Amino acid sequence: MEQRVLGPSGRQVSVVGLGTWQLGADWGEVDEPRARAVLDAAADAGVTFFDTADVYGDGRSERLIGAFLRARPDAGITVATKMGRRVAQLPEHYVLDNFRAWTDRSRANLGVETLDLVQLHCPPPPVFSSDAVFDALDTLVDEGRVAGYGVSVETCDEALTAIARPGVVSVQIILNPFRLKPLERVLPAAGAAGVGVIARVPLASGLLSGRYTAATVFAEDDHRAFNRNGEAFDRGETFSGVDYATGLTAAAEFAGLAPEGATPAQTALRWVIQQPAVTTVIPGARDPEQVRANAAAAHLPPLPDDTLAAVRALYDERIRPRVHALW
């Protein structure tokens, strides 16, 4: 699989990575054998970048990855985790002592001395403008707790503020055919600064797979059932912030753009991969078959210009009026 350099870290990571939120919680139950099978299938398919967080299943996702790393130490995996959502989302909690405690817990969960990459997990907006926060992150690097740090953001403005910070390795942001706003300023700024871009929610929580209908029922512990209007966390994380009915209509139209031999999901991933400045895209997967299908998107030819134009037209007609101004 194609490898790209993750910002100033110098690390080579696969252009299709693996998001592991679903191995922890909030996507319905994934038992331990199936979770391990997902990780094995990803590595076997050439994936070398796993994204997790300390709150995914209260550390379960990290612990599963840690067990995988011990079993397959030569897999060449870069693991990015996140911190900051174990406490109330208040700027005063983003201090060095907490950073040390949180990263120590992640280091123990993953079974590593040094975290490859730790990301602030969508912190409150004032955090991005705090010199003290980024000084504390630099201290984590100096102490050997982390090799590098980045940020996961909700808004384009947050991303731009972070990109301007000299120590930031990467910015993780929602990017998919239903979320085009980052193309305007964030991706050009990241490219100019040499900051890595990790594209999350690339399938709009599965909408872009074309598999869901108005009759689809999600498990009670699946965020697609309990967070459609932002009841639990930012609404933009669920279906990319698009209301479900609109998303279904747009997804049906998007499915018609898939080239011969490619699924709608693979088409969406291919679209993300070929956006300038994107380093890696991190779809989740609940079974090995889904992992292999996602990884195969890396081997598709680039989408032609007329398909890219059709994606833009679909967004402008169906999605832009509802979400473009929000994030």
N, C-alpha and C positions, 0 to 999 in steps of 0.2 A: 504494500500500500504506500501511496505517496506520503512522505514525511515533510513537515514544515517546521521552521525554527520558531520556538515560542518566545518571541520578544528577545530582550537582552539576556535571558537565561542561557541562551545557546543550546537549549535542549531540542532535540528532534522529536516531534510527536506526530502521530498519525493524523491525517486530515479528517478522518472519521474517528472520533473517540467514543467513549461510553459514559453516559450519565447514569448514576447509580442511586438516585433518590428512590426509585421504585424498589430497590433491594432493602431499603430501610423501613419505609412507611408511606402512607398516603396514596397508594396506588392499588389497594387490595393486597391480600396476603401473597407473598412469594416465599416459599419455604426454603430452608437452608440448602438442600441438595439442588434445587432449581437455581438458586442464586449462584451457587458455585458453578453450575453448568453454564450459566450466562457469562461469568467471568472467563471460564476456560474457552468458550466459543469465541469470545471477543479476542483474546490473545491469539488463538489459532487462526483467526481471520486477519491478523496483522494490526489489530488495534493496540496502540502503545500509550494511550492516555485515558485514565479513569478519573472522573470527577465525582467527588462525594462531599459530605459536610458532617460536622460533629452532631448535628441535630437530626439527621436522617435515621429515624428509629432510635433516637437517643444513643447514637454511636454504633448501631447494628451494622449499618452499611460500611463504616470504617473497619469494624472488626472482621467482617466477611472478606473485605479486601486484604486486610492484614493476614488472614489465614491463607488466602490465595498467594500472596507474596512469599510466604514461608514455603509453600508447596512448590512454587514455580519461580525461584529466585532469579532465573536467567531469562525471564520473559521480557525484560527491558521496559517495564511499565513506569511511566511518570504518573504520580498520583497527586491530584490537586484536591485539597480539602478546603473547608470554609469554617469561619468562626464568627461569633458575635450574636447569635440568636438564642443563646442559652439563658439570657437575662432579658429584662424589659428593654425595649428599644429606646434607650435614652443615651444621649451623647456622653454623659459623664461615666458611663460604663466602659467606654472604649479607652482603657488605660493599660499601661504596661503590665501591671500585676495580673490583670485579667487575661491579657494576651498570653502571658507566660502560663497561667493555669490552663487556659483553653488549649494551647498548642501542646502542653505536656500531656493532656488527656488524649489528644489526637495521636501524638507520638506513641503513646501506650497502646491505643486501639489498633494502630497500624503496625506496631512492632518495629518502628524505625527510630534511629537517633535524630535524623534531620528530615523534616517534611520537605518534599520537593517544591511544593507551592502551597501557600496558605492565602486564602482570599477573605477579605471582609465580606460578610454575607448580607448584602443589601442593607447597609447600616442607615441610620437617620441622615438626612441630607447635610446637617452641619458637620458631620464627621469628615466629609470629603474636603472640607476647607480648614481642617485643624492641623497645624504644623506639629503639635504634640503627638497626634495619632501616628503620623508618618515617621516622626522621630522614634516612636516606640517600635514601629515595624522594622525600622533600620536596626534597632537594638536586637530584635529577634534574630536578624541575619547575623549580626556581629557575634551573638552568643552561640550560633550554630544550631539553634532550634529549627530554623527554616532556611532553605536555600534561596528562596525568593518569595515575594508577595505580590498579590494583585487585588482586584476588587470585583465583586459581583454587584451589578447595579440594576435599578429599575428604570431609570430615565436616561435620556441622551445627555441632558445637562450634567448629571452625576458622572457619566462616563467621560465627558470632556474635561471636567474638573480633575478627575483622577489621572487622565492621560497626561496632563500638564505636570504631574509630580514626577521628579526624575528617577525615583526608585521603583516605580510600578512596572512589573513584568508583563501584566496582562489585565485586560478588562473582559469580564464575562457579561454578555448582554443578550436579551431576547432578539433573535433575528430569524425570520422565516417569510414566506410569501404573503403572510398576513400581518407582518410587522416590518415595514420598509423604512421607517423613519431613520434608523441608524445609518442608512446609506448616504444620507444627506451630509452629515458632518462628522459623525463618530468614526466611521471606517476611514475616511480620508485623514482625519487627525491621528488615528492610531498608526496608519501606514507611515505618515510623515515622521512620527515620533519613534517608530520602531517598536511599538507596544503590541504584544500579542492580542488577538481577538478570539475569545472562546464563545461560540454561538450556542446558546441554550434555547430550549423549547422550540426546536426546529420544525416539529410537526404540529405545533399549536395544540399540544396535549393530545395528539392523535387525530385531530380533525382532518389534517392534511393526508392522512392515510386513506380517507374515503370509506372507512369501514363502519362508520357510525350513522345511525338514523334517529329520527325523532322517537322511536320506540326503544332505543338502547337504554339499558338500565345499568348504572355504575354502582359498585359496592358502596355501602355506607361509609367505609373508611377510605374511599377514593376521593381525592380533592376535587375531581370532576363532578362529584355529587354534592359536596358540602361547601365549595368555595366559589361557586359561579359568580357571585356578586361581591366577592372579597370578604366573606364572613370570617375567614380564618387568617388570611394573609393577603398580600396585594392581588387584586383581581387580575392584573395582567399576567400572572403566572399560570392561570387556568384558561385554556383555550385562547391564549395570547390576548385575553381581555375582550375578545369578540363574543357577543351574545350567541348562545348555542344555535338558535334558529338561523341567524344570519350566517354563522359559520358553516352550518350544514349546506346551505345553498351555495355559498362560495366554494366549499370543498368539492361539491359535485361538479362545478364548472372547472375547478383546477384539475380534477381527475382527467378531464378531457384533453388536457395539455400534455399528459404523459406520453413520451415517445414509445414507439413499439419496443416491447421487451422490457419496459421499466414500469414499476408500480407507481402510483401517485406518491407514496412515501419516499421512494428512491428519487423521484423527480424533485421533490421538495428538498431533499438533502443535497442533491446535485446542484440545485439552484444556490443553496447556501455556500457550498464548497467553492463555487466559482466567483463569489463576490470578492472584489479586491480587498486585501488586508486581513481576510479571515484566516486564522491559523488552523482551527479545528472546530468541528461541529459535534455536539455531544447528545445524540438521541439516547433515550433510555430504551430498555428492552426487558421483557418479563420472561423470555424463553430463548433458547439458543437459535431457533429458526429466525426469530426477529433480529437477533444480533447479526446473523450472517446476511440477511437481506439488507440491513442497514449498511453493513460494511461494503456490500457489493456496489453501493452508490458511488464509492470512490473510483470505481473502474468504468463507470459510464462515460461516454464522450460528453464534452461540454454541451449544454443546451444551446440551440441556435438563437440568433438574434430575434427571430419572430416569436419564439416561445418566451423569451425574456420580456419582449414588448407586451405579449398577451398577459403575462403575470402582472405587469405594471398596470395594464388597463383593468384587469379584474380587481386589483387592490383599489385603484382610484374610484371605481364604481361601487364596489360592495363594502369595502373595509375603511378606507380613508375617512369618510365622514363620521364614523363611529369611534375611532380610536387614535387617529393620527396626532391629535393635539394633546393626548393624555400622558404619553410616556416619552 
